[in-house]
Amino acid sequence: MFHVIEGDGDDIHSALIEWTGLRTVPNVFIGGKHIGGCDTVLEKHKTEQLVPLLNDAGAIANNSAQL
């Protein structure tokens, strides 16, 4: 299961800075843990670190992802 939180404005950006240290979007969380922005997620995918994070969070059904 995943949640998308969309929003604009100073309140959202202030919260992002407080929670993650980043003001940019997207900000990706997996299993309640902040992973990073787009560049970080892509790097984790390239280095085969993304799928294990998703598996550990129960975000891949039947452990079937072969990315």
VENDA-V604946 format. One record per helix or strand of 2 or more residues. SS is the DSSP state (alpha for helix, beta for strand). FROM is the first residue (numbers start at 1). TO is the last residue. If there is no record, write none. Layout:
{{SS,FROM,TO} {SS,FROM,TO}}
//
This chain:
{{alpha,10,20} {beta,28,30} {beta,33,36} {alpha,38,46} {alpha,50,56} {alpha,61,63}}
//
